[in-house]
Amino acid sequence: MRTIKFEDKEICPSKIVCIGRNYVEHIYELGNEIPESMVVFNKPNTALSKELHYYNEDTRFEGEICFLIESSQIAGIGFGLDLTHADIQNKMKEKGLPWERAKAFDGSAVLGHFIEFHGDVKQLRFELYINDELRQEATYDLMIYKPDVMINEIESFMSLCDGDVIMSGTPKGVGNYKVGDVFKGIIYYKDEILLESFWRVKNL
């Protein structure tokens, strides 16, 4: 089983629960409609990766604030990349089929280290830089579904186990990437840096 680092220990999430279409401008960016209810999909433990690999020119990055769950509450926070095979996802959407082939492949949940967090989630925001260029940024206020709503909705039909991770959705600015690109994700709390995560894209 694959693990993530939470403070000074290794945690083994049973699953990564992803919230889709949680930022209005990103919904419009991809030509989608605002959903009537929260979009939820899972990535398995095998999707976890501490490294960022290049797959092909149709693979897209999506930067996200991620929450580590214990006892149905947020215990930790980290930065993550939800990778998507965009060409496959478009075909699945056209036919009304599930997204797993596009979203749940091995290595598609690239997660940095997690730290303990018991603060006010309203004070969170993030930025994603690629080769020192700002590509994505988002604040709590831009989320359609806030973290407490995410947890309640997920647990209305599926148990969250200790160590599971919620990926909270991505704002506008998603795109493709190439070998050698340097990613830097920064999460801020009250305008101070809470954590930073770095990746250099490698060949698969």
Beta strands, then each sheet from edge to edge (+ up, - down):
strand 1: 4-6
strand 2: 9-11
strand 3: 15-20
strand 4: 39-44
strand 5: 48-49
strand 6: 53-54
strand 7: 59-61
strand 8: 63-70
strand 9: 73-82
strand 10: 84-85
strand 11: 109-111
strand 12: 115-116
strand 13: 124-130
strand 14: 133-139
strand 15: 165-167
strand 16: 175-176
strand 17: 182-189
strand 18: 192-200
strand 19: 202-203
sheet 1: 1+ 2-
sheet 2: 4+ 3- 15- 8+ 9- 11+ 5+
sheet 3: 4+ 3- 15- 8+ 9- 12+
sheet 4: 6+ 19+
sheet 5: 10+ 7- 16+
sheet 6: 14+ 13- 17+ 18-
end
